[in-house]
Amino acid sequence: MGKLSDAEHFTAGPGWAAFSEPRQYLSAALVLLAATASGALLAHHPVYRRRPITLGVLEQRKTLVIYSTVGALIAIICTVAPSMAFVIFGIGGLMRFRTDTGESTTTGHTIMGTLIGLSWGLGLQLVAVLATVYFWIMIFVLEAASIQKVTIGIDIANMARAAEAYREAFQRAGCRVLGHNKSFKKLQMSFVIRAPRGLDTETIWAALGAIPEELRGTVDWPE
């Protein structure tokens, strides 16, 4: 048997008929799961865990997980249509350098959406459906809580006591303090907090308002 052409690759790929073949589901799902697990393992490498918790570190962890899954989907598409490797490379470069997609995780979301669209166009309906459902769940898990950096301007004489007071206030509001940094030179301290889904800002402000007046600082709350 000779080498399949691109058109024959498209026909041979897991199209609508693949929905009646459980092995196709299992194969594609295992690839996506394995890729996500590998990305999560790298994201929680001991080297990263020893670093101070910042928004950058947390975004890097999510980026590793997302791009590992992106790579797996690219491999599935290119297995069916090898010439798509050049197309995907071009699209990725265009999005990365010519499109304002914001953070690297947002770029990963955009690329994943593009790959799902390519899967539909190439007749990989099963892959497109599984990738859509899988990535929808992944976004829900990764973005289950709002992670924000709150900067507070405070007098140096009260910084130590104020830091503890603000930490307790965030915890009373239901937030988890992931990281804390003091800058005596800038007369400010910052907290990286995780707020559970559904927790409104008013609840957090109410908890901060209970801090003794002499320990209150100027709060710079991210928009």
C-alpha positions in Angstrom: 0.0 0.0 0.0 1.4 3.4 -1.0 1.6 6.5 1.1 -1.7 8.1 1.7 -2.3 11.5 0.1 -3.6 14.4 2.2 -7.2 13.9 0.8 -7.0 10.2 1.7 -5.7 11.1 5.2 -8.8 13.3 5.7 -11.1 10.4 4.6 -9.2 7.9 6.8 -9.5 10.2 9.9 -12.0 9.7 12.7 -15.0 11.5 11.1 -18.7 11.1 11.9 -18.3 7.3 11.6 -15.9 7.3 14.5 -18.8 8.1 16.9 -19.9 4.5 16.6 -16.4 3.2 17.5 -15.6 3.3 21.3 -11.9 2.8 20.6 -11.8 6.1 18.9 -13.2 7.9 21.9 -10.8 6.1 24.2 -7.8 6.8 22.1 -8.4 10.5 21.7 -9.5 10.9 25.4 -6.4 9.1 26.7 -4.1 11.3 24.6 -5.6 14.5 25.9 -5.6 13.2 29.5 -2.0 12.0 29.3 -0.9 15.4 27.9 -2.7 17.3 30.6 -1.3 15.1 33.3 2.2 15.6 32.0 1.8 19.3 31.8 0.5 19.4 35.4 3.4 17.3 36.5 5.8 19.8 35.0 3.9 22.7 36.4 4.3 21.4 39.9 8.0 20.6 39.6 9.9 21.1 42.9 11.9 23.9 41.3 8.7 25.9 40.7 7.3 25.1 44.1 10.3 26.6 45.8 9.7 29.9 44.2 7.7 32.7 45.9 4.1 32.5 44.9 3.4 35.3 42.4 0.8 35.9 39.7 3.5 35.2 37.1 4.3 31.8 38.7 0.7 30.8 38.8 0.1 31.8 35.2 3.2 29.8 34.2 1.7 26.7 35.8 -1.6 27.1 33.9 0.3 27.8 30.7 2.3 24.6 30.9 -1.0 22.6 31.4 -2.8 24.3 28.5 0.1 24.2 26.0 0.7 20.5 26.8 -2.9 19.8 25.8 -2.6 22.1 22.7 0.5 20.1 21.6 -1.5 16.8 21.9 -4.3 18.2 19.8 -1.8 19.4 17.2 -0.2 15.9 17.0 -3.6 14.3 16.5 -4.4 16.7 13.6 -1.0 16.3 12.0 -1.2 12.5 12.2 -4.3 12.7 10.0 -3.0 15.6 7.8 0.8 16.0 8.0 0.7 19.2 5.8 -1.3 20.9 8.5 1.9 21.2 10.6 2.9 24.2 8.4 -0.5 25.7 8.6 -0.7 25.4 12.4 2.9 26.8 12.7 1.9 29.8 10.7 -1.4 30.4 12.6 0.5 30.1 15.9 3.1 32.6 14.9 0.4 35.0 13.6 -1.5 34.8 16.8 1.5 35.1 19.0 3.1 38.1 17.3 0.4 39.8 15.3 -2.7 39.4 17.5 -3.2 41.1 20.9 -4.4 38.1 22.9 -3.1 39.3 26.3 -1.6 36.7 28.7 0.1 33.5 27.5 -2.8 31.5 28.9 -5.3 33.5 26.8 -3.1 32.9 23.8 -3.3 29.2 24.6 -7.1 29.4 24.7 -7.2 31.1 21.3 -4.9 28.5 19.7 -7.0 25.7 21.2 -10.2 27.3 19.7 -8.4 27.5 16.3 -7.4 23.9 16.5 -10.9 22.8 17.3 -12.1 24.8 14.3 -9.4 23.1 12.1 -10.6 19.7 13.4 -14.1 20.4 12.2 -12.9 21.6 8.9 -10.7 18.5 8.4 -13.5 16.1 9.1 -12.2 15.2 12.5 -15.7 15.5 14.1 -15.0 13.2 17.0 -11.8 15.0 17.9 -13.5 18.4 17.6 -16.3 17.3 20.0 -14.0 15.6 22.5 -11.6 18.6 22.5 -14.4 21.1 22.9 -15.9 19.2 25.9 -12.4 18.5 27.4 -11.2 22.0 27.1 -14.4 23.5 28.4 -13.9 21.4 31.6 -10.2 22.3 31.7 -11.0 26.1 31.6 -13.6 25.6 34.3 -11.1 23.8 36.6 -8.2 26.1 35.9 -10.3 29.3 36.4 -12.5 27.9 39.2 -11.2 30.7 41.5 -10.2 34.2 40.9 -6.5 34.9 41.6 -5.6 38.5 42.2 -2.7 40.6 43.5 -3.7 43.2 46.0 -1.2 46.0 46.8 -1.5 48.0 50.0 0.4 51.1 50.9 1.2 51.2 54.6 3.5 53.1 57.0 6.7 51.1 57.7 6.1 51.3 61.5 2.9 49.4 61.2 3.8 47.1 58.3 4.3 43.9 60.3 1.1 44.2 62.4 -0.9 45.4 59.4 0.3 42.4 57.3 -1.0 40.0 59.8 -4.3 41.9 60.1 -4.8 41.9 56.4 -4.0 38.2 56.1 -6.6 37.4 58.7 -9.2 39.7 57.0 -8.7 38.0 53.7 -9.1 34.6 55.3 -12.3 35.7 57.2 -13.7 36.8 53.8 -13.2 33.3 52.5 -10.1 34.0 50.5 -6.9 31.9 50.5 -3.6 33.8 50.8 -1.2 32.2 48.3 1.7 34.7 48.6 2.7 37.8 50.5 5.5 40.2 49.9 6.7 43.4 51.8 8.6 46.2 50.3 10.0 48.6 53.0 11.5 50.8 50.3 8.2 51.4 48.5 6.2 51.4 51.8 3.8 48.8 50.5 3.0 45.1 50.8 1.2 42.8 48.4 -0.9 39.7 48.7 -1.7 37.1 46.1 -5.1 35.8 47.0 -7.5 33.2 45.6 -11.1 34.1 45.9 -13.6 31.2 45.4 -16.1 31.4 42.6 -19.1 33.5 43.5 -17.4 35.5 46.2 -18.3 39.2 45.6 -15.9 42.1 46.2 -18.2 43.7 48.7 -17.7 40.8 51.1 -14.0 41.2 50.9 -14.2 44.9 51.4 -16.4 44.4 54.4 -13.8 42.1 56.0 -11.0 44.7 55.2 -13.2 47.4 56.8 -13.0 45.6 60.1 -9.3 46.1 60.3 -8.3 48.6 63.1 -8.0 52.1 61.6 -4.4 52.5 62.7 -3.4 49.4 60.7 -5.3 50.3 57.5 -3.4 51.2 54.4 -4.2 52.4 50.9 -5.6 49.4 49.0 -4.9 49.1 45.3 -7.5 46.6 44.2 -7.1 45.2 40.6 -10.0 46.0 38.2 
